[in-house]
Amino acid sequence: MNKPILVSPSLLAADFTNLKADIDMINRSEADWLHCDVMDGVFVPNISFGFPVLQAVHSICRKPLDMHFMIVQPERYVDAAAKAGAMMMTVHQEAAVHLHRLIYQIHEAGMKAGVALNPSSPVSLLEDVIANVDMVLVMSVNPGFGGQQFIENTLNKVRRLRRLIAESGSHALIEVDGGVNATTAPRLVEAGVDVLVSGSYVFKADSPETIIHELKQL
């Protein structure tokens, strides 16, 4: 039997004028995690939200927080992420000069450690840390903005990553973020994805809970 697909709706697509209602929906739904994109306007050309918002979300969200840091010098914010309630702290390989040390630092702070790869970054960059990480986030769009078109090469990249995980004996999950919808989600699951991040497809739907349920069934 295949292991169940995890669904992590993306907070970035929520209605920030009525955030509590959207968090209540997440709490009622079959969502496994809540994906939180932190952007600094330096590593990516956009700014999202910071720790006050994350702490507020953590105070009312009953699902684990899956925090994705699209920022420079992520090592400076490990303790803050832990205090804000992160279950998973995902940092970009491209932003971490001392990635192995940072993974250790995240674990020491009591969180799971994820590493994200931009579309142009090959899976081979993770060969020497794959056994140490809990999750790899494969970006299927260029990071920084929601609502972008899915990059087809992501499917091949997921298959290569699945082979690397198997060969190394790693237990890392594979997460994909960007353009996840009714068309791309089944193909991603077939390629070997464990965790689906979806923003607009979930939050802009007439019935977000139904969409989350359908993703869980893949």
Disulfide bonds with the S-S distance in Angstrom:
none
